[in-house]
């Protein structure tokens, strides 16, 4: 699990460029899949045939990460950007960024800005002027914070883009290990950070009976967080609701009972703001029983997202047990 996470973190995958990570995941899962394909949106769909083909299970983890798109190059060679996904200008300022072509720069705030917003950020690539910068960067180019990966105390790790490389790692490791009860589709989705877009057409195509999203969630033990029961080290989080979905009670019960049967640590999640691919899967086509296994994460959408590796492993164990044993 640890090495898989590191590999996925180091792959460029800003929304719209998910195919870089899709290539890595496809190579990992090709030996374990019945079939692998990609749809017109760019979703990577990994199919494993189950013992019972009368039911279909869909698992979704999104490949895209938040980033920036170039909007303008100033006369003195600075790069102005807009956000791709839910960027915090405060979290991103005074960090290192990397463009799709490998070019690096530093992202800083306009010194005149008091309340920093993304429009106040500029990227300095070391260019002497606009002509110099334009040799390396063009309007529409994408960049993201430079990958980081740090071990902390007590099996805790910190990096950017755990949202949702962790979900991809959990789904991928599960796909390697599972012996599915139902026909199972591991879908690595695109464009989640800009509106949960990729999961919708994939769900229309697959039309699953059951669906599980794997994504991160906030914690109540984050500095300054509002009251919330989720804490690092307390196991996999079984989502009850967020601002976009009320999870199927059938799925909630299946997850909690499975966790109890298999001795997997879990906690119940009520997230007051935010959403995941669960929403898109629940509403697509004729609808389905949808739930979500969440990975407790501090400092979401920052360069130092922090998790407990034991929680990540609990999420993978729960997912694999559900795939093997079935929902009902």
C-alpha positions as CSV (number, residue, x, y, z in Angstrom):
1,X,0.0,0.0,0.0
2,X,2.7,2.5,1.0
3,X,4.7,2.1,-2.2
4,X,1.5,2.3,-4.3
5,X,0.5,5.6,-2.6
6,X,4.0,7.1,-3.2
7,X,3.9,6.1,-6.9
8,X,0.5,7.7,-7.5
9,X,1.4,10.9,-5.6
10,X,4.3,11.4,-7.9
11,X,2.2,11.3,-11.0
12,X,0.9,14.5,-12.6
13,X,-2.9,14.4,-12.8
14,X,-4.6,17.8,-12.6
15,X,-8.2,17.7,-13.8
16,X,-8.1,17.3,-17.5
17,X,-4.8,15.4,-17.5
18,X,-5.9,12.3,-15.6
19,X,-4.5,10.0,-18.3
20,X,-1.0,10.2,-16.9
21,X,-2.3,8.5,-13.7
22,X,-4.6,6.3,-15.7
23,X,-1.6,4.9,-17.5
24,X,0.1,4.0,-14.3
25,X,-3.0,2.4,-12.7
26,X,-3.7,0.4,-15.9
27,X,-0.2,-1.0,-15.9
28,X,-0.6,-2.0,-12.3
29,X,-4.0,-3.7,-12.8
30,X,-3.7,-5.3,-16.2
31,X,-2.5,-8.7,-14.8
32,X,-5.5,-8.8,-12.4
33,X,-8.4,-7.7,-14.7
34,X,-10.9,-9.5,-16.8
35,X,-11.1,-6.4,-19.1
36,X,-9.8,-2.8,-19.0
37,X,-11.1,0.0,-21.1
38,X,-11.5,3.8,-21.1
39,X,-14.6,5.8,-22.0
40,X,-15.0,9.0,-23.9
41,X,-14.6,11.1,-20.7
42,X,-11.3,9.4,-19.8
43,X,-12.5,7.2,-17.0
44,X,-10.4,4.1,-16.5
45,X,-12.8,1.1,-16.1
46,X,-11.2,-2.1,-14.7
47,X,-13.6,-5.1,-14.8
48,X,-13.3,-8.2,-12.7
49,X,-15.8,-11.0,-13.4
50,X,-17.6,-12.2,-10.3
51,X,-19.0,-15.6,-9.2
52,X,-22.6,-14.1,-9.6
53,X,-23.1,-12.1,-12.7
54,X,-26.8,-11.3,-11.9
55,X,-25.6,-8.2,-9.8
56,X,-23.1,-5.5,-10.6
57,X,-20.9,-3.5,-8.2
58,X,-19.2,-0.3,-9.1
59,X,-16.3,1.2,-7.2
60,X,-15.2,4.8,-7.9
61,X,-12.1,6.7,-6.9
62,X,-11.2,9.9,-8.7
63,X,-7.8,10.4,-10.4
64,X,-7.8,14.2,-10.7
65,X,-6.2,16.6,-8.3
66,X,-6.7,20.4,-7.9
67,X,-4.3,22.7,-9.7
68,X,-3.9,25.8,-11.8
69,X,-4.5,26.9,-15.4
70,X,-2.5,29.7,-17.0
71,X,-4.7,32.7,-18.0
72,X,-2.1,35.4,-18.8
73,X,1.6,36.2,-19.0
74,X,2.6,39.6,-17.8
75,X,5.0,41.9,-19.5
76,X,7.7,41.2,-16.9
77,X,7.3,37.4,-17.3
78,X,5.0,36.5,-14.4
79,X,2.4,33.8,-14.9
80,X,-1.2,34.5,-13.8
81,X,-3.5,31.6,-13.2
82,X,-7.1,30.5,-12.4
83,X,-8.0,27.6,-10.2
84,X,-8.9,24.1,-11.4
85,X,-11.0,22.8,-8.5
86,X,-11.3,24.0,-4.9
87,X,-7.9,25.8,-4.5
88,X,-7.0,27.7,-1.3
89,X,-4.8,30.6,-2.2
90,X,-3.5,30.8,1.3
91,X,-2.4,27.1,1.3
92,X,-0.9,27.3,-2.1
93,X,1.1,30.6,-1.8
94,X,4.9,30.5,-1.4
95,X,5.2,26.9,-2.7
96,X,6.7,25.2,-5.6
97,X,4.7,24.3,-8.7
98,X,5.4,22.0,-11.6
99,X,3.9,22.3,-15.1
100,X,2.8,19.4,-17.3
101,X,6.0,19.8,-19.4
102,X,8.2,19.5,-16.3
103,X,8.9,23.3,-15.9
104,X,9.0,24.4,-12.3
105,X,8.2,27.7,-10.7
106,X,7.4,29.4,-7.4
107,X,3.9,30.6,-6.7
108,X,3.6,33.8,-4.7
109,X,1.0,36.4,-3.7
110,X,0.8,39.9,-5.1
111,X,2.3,42.0,-2.3
112,X,-0.6,44.4,-2.5
113,X,-3.2,41.8,-1.7
114,X,-4.5,41.7,1.8
115,X,-7.1,39.0,1.6
116,X,-5.4,36.6,-0.7
117,X,-7.4,35.0,-3.5
118,X,-6.3,32.9,-6.5
119,X,-6.5,36.0,-8.7
120,X,-3.8,37.5,-6.5
121,X,-1.3,34.6,-7.1
122,X,1.4,34.7,-9.7
123,X,4.0,32.1,-10.7
124,X,7.6,33.1,-11.1
125,X,9.4,30.7,-13.5
126,X,12.6,32.9,-13.6
127,X,11.7,34.5,-16.9
128,X,13.2,37.9,-17.8
129,X,10.1,39.1,-19.7
130,X,6.9,38.0,-21.4
131,X,8.7,36.7,-24.6
132,X,11.1,34.7,-22.4
133,X,8.2,33.1,-20.4
134,X,6.2,32.4,-23.6
135,X,9.0,30.1,-24.8
136,X,8.0,27.7,-22.0
137,X,4.4,28.5,-21.0
138,X,1.2,29.2,-22.9
139,X,-2.3,30.2,-21.9
140,X,-4.2,27.0,-20.9
141,X,-1.2,25.2,-19.6
142,X,-1.8,23.3,-16.3
143,X,0.4,23.1,-13.2
144,X,0.1,21.7,-9.7
145,X,2.1,21.9,-6.5
146,X,5.3,19.9,-6.6
147,X,4.8,16.4,-5.1
148,X,5.8,15.8,-1.5
149,X,5.7,12.8,0.7
150,X,6.8,12.7,4.3
151,X,6.7,10.1,7.1
152,X,5.5,11.5,10.5
153,X,5.2,9.7,13.8
154,X,2.8,6.9,14.6
155,X,2.3,5.5,11.0
156,X,1.1,8.9,9.9
157,X,2.1,10.4,6.5
158,X,1.8,13.7,4.8
159,X,1.6,14.8,1.2
160,X,-0.3,16.8,-1.4
161,X,-3.1,15.2,-3.4
162,X,-4.0,12.4,-1.0
163,X,-7.4,13.6,-2.3
164,X,-7.8,11.2,-4.0
165,X,-4.6,9.3,-4.7
166,X,-5.4,7.4,-1.5
167,X,-8.7,6.3,-2.9
168,X,-7.1,5.2,-6.1
169,X,-4.5,3.2,-4.1
170,X,-7.2,1.6,-1.9
171,X,-9.2,0.6,-5.0
172,X,-6.1,-0.6,-6.9
173,X,-4.8,-2.7,-4.1
174,X,-8.3,-4.1,-3.5
175,X,-8.5,-5.0,-7.2
176,X,-5.3,-6.9,-7.0
177,X,-6.4,-8.9,-4.0
178,X,-10.2,-9.4,-4.5
179,X,-12.2,-12.4,-5.6
180,X,-15.5,-10.7,-6.4
181,X,-18.9,-12.1,-5.5
182,X,-20.6,-9.9,-8.1
183,X,-19.3,-8.6,-11.5
184,X,-17.2,-5.7,-10.2
185,X,-16.1,-2.5,-12.0
186,X,-13.3,-0.5,-10.4
187,X,-13.7,2.9,-12.0
188,X,-10.9,5.5,-11.7
189,X,-12.9,8.6,-12.5
190,X,-12.1,12.0,-14.0
191,X,-13.2,15.6,-13.2
192,X,-14.4,14.9,-9.7
193,X,-12.8,18.1,-8.4
194,X,-14.9,20.3,-10.8
195,X,-18.3,18.8,-10.2
196,X,-18.1,14.9,-9.9
197,X,-18.5,14.8,-13.7
198,X,-16.7,11.6,-14.7
199,X,-18.7,9.2,-12.5
200,X,-22.0,10.1,-14.0
201,X,-21.4,8.8,-17.6
202,X,-19.6,5.8,-16.2
203,X,-22.5,4.9,-14.0
204,X,-25.0,5.3,-16.9
205,X,-22.8,2.9,-18.9
206,X,-22.4,0.3,-16.2
207,X,-25.8,0.6,-14.5
208,X,-24.7,-1.0,-11.2
209,X,-26.9,-2.4,-8.5
210,X,-24.5,-1.2,-5.9
211,X,-21.9,1.5,-5.8
212,X,-19.1,2.5,-3.5
213,X,-17.0,5.7,-3.7
214,X,-13.6,5.8,-2.1
215,X,-12.6,9.3,-1.1
216,X,-11.1,11.4,1.7
217,X,-13.1,13.2,4.5
218,X,-12.3,15.8,7.0
219,X,-11.6,15.1,10.7
220,X,-12.7,16.6,14.0
221,X,-9.2,16.5,15.3
222,X,-7.8,19.0,12.7
223,X,-6.7,22.3,14.2
224,X,-9.7,24.7,14.1
225,X,-12.1,22.1,12.8
226,X,-15.8,22.2,13.7
227,X,-17.1,19.4,15.9
228,X,-17.0,16.1,14.1
229,X,-16.6,12.5,15.4
230,X,-14.1,11.4,12.7
231,X,-10.5,11.2,14.0
232,X,-7.2,9.9,12.7
233,X,-6.4,6.4,13.9
234,X,-10.0,5.3,14.5
235,X,-10.3,3.3,11.3
236,X,-12.3,3.5,8.0
237,X,-15.1,6.1,7.9
238,X,-18.5,4.9,6.7
239,X,-20.3,7.9,5.3
240,X,-23.9,8.5,6.4
241,X,-24.3,11.9,4.6
242,X,-22.6,14.9,3.2
243,X,-24.0,18.0,1.5
244,X,-24.6,16.1,-1.7
245,X,-25.9,12.7,-0.6
246,X,-27.7,10.7,2.0
247,X,-26.2,7.2,1.6
248,X,-28.3,4.2,1.0
249,X,-29.1,2.6,4.4
250,X,-28.6,-0.8,2.8
251,X,-25.0,0.2,2.0
252,X,-24.4,1.7,5.4
253,X,-25.6,-1.5,7.1
254,X,-23.6,-3.7,4.7
255,X,-20.4,-1.8,5.5
256,X,-20.8,-1.7,9.2
257,X,-21.8,-5.3,9.5
258,X,-18.9,-6.3,7.2
259,X,-16.5,-4.4,9.4
260,X,-17.8,-6.1,12.5
261,X,-17.6,-9.5,11.0
262,X,-14.0,-9.0,9.9
263,X,-12.7,-7.1,12.9
264,X,-12.1,-3.9,10.9
265,X,-12.0,-0.6,12.8
266,X,-14.6,1.8,11.5
267,X,-16.3,5.1,12.4
268,X,-19.4,6.8,11.2
269,X,-19.1,10.0,9.1
270,X,-21.5,12.9,8.9
271,X,-19.9,15.6,6.8
272,X,-21.6,19.0,6.8
273,X,-20.0,20.3,3.6
274,X,-18.5,18.7,0.5
275,X,-19.4,15.8,-1.8
276,X,-18.0,12.9,-3.7
277,X,-18.7,10.6,-6.6
278,X,-21.3,8.9,-4.4
279,X,-23.7,11.7,-5.4
280,X,-23.3,11.1,-9.2
281,X,-23.5,7.3,-8.9
282,X,-26.7,7.4,-6.8
283,X,-28.5,9.6,-9.3
284,X,-27.3,8.2,-12.6
285,X,-29.6,6.2,-14.9
286,X,-32.3,4.5,-12.7
287,X,-30.3,5.1,-9.5
288,X,-28.6,2.5,-7.4
289,X,-27.7,1.7,-3.8
290,X,-24.7,4.0,-3.2
291,X,-22.4,4.4,-0.3
292,X,-18.9,5.7,0.5
293,X,-15.9,4.5,2.4
294,X,-14.0,7.6,3.5
295,X,-10.3,8.0,4.5
296,X,-9.9,10.4,7.5
297,X,-7.6,13.3,6.4
298,X,-6.4,16.4,8.0
299,X,-5.7,19.7,6.0
300,X,-7.6,18.6,2.8
301,X,-6.7,20.6,-0.3
302,X,-3.4,21.7,1.2
303,X,0.2,20.7,0.4
304,X,0.4,18.8,3.7
305,X,-2.7,16.6,3.8
306,X,-2.1,14.1,6.6
307,X,-3.5,10.6,7.3
308,X,-2.9,7.6,9.4
309,X,-1.7,4.7,7.3
310,X,-3.7,2.3,9.6
311,X,-6.9,4.0,8.5
312,X,-6.0,3.7,4.8
313,X,-5.3,0.0,5.3
314,X,-8.6,-0.4,7.2
315,X,-10.4,1.2,4.2
316,X,-8.8,-1.3,1.8
317,X,-9.6,-4.2,4.1
318,X,-13.3,-3.1,4.3
319,X,-13.6,-2.6,0.6
320,X,-12.0,-6.0,-0.3
321,X,-14.2,-7.8,2.2
322,X,-17.3,-6.2,0.8
323,X,-16.3,-7.1,-2.8
324,X,-15.6,-10.7,-1.8
325,X,-18.6,-11.3,0.5
326,X,-21.2,-9.2,-1.3
327,X,-23.5,-6.5,-0.1
328,X,-26.7,-8.5,0.8
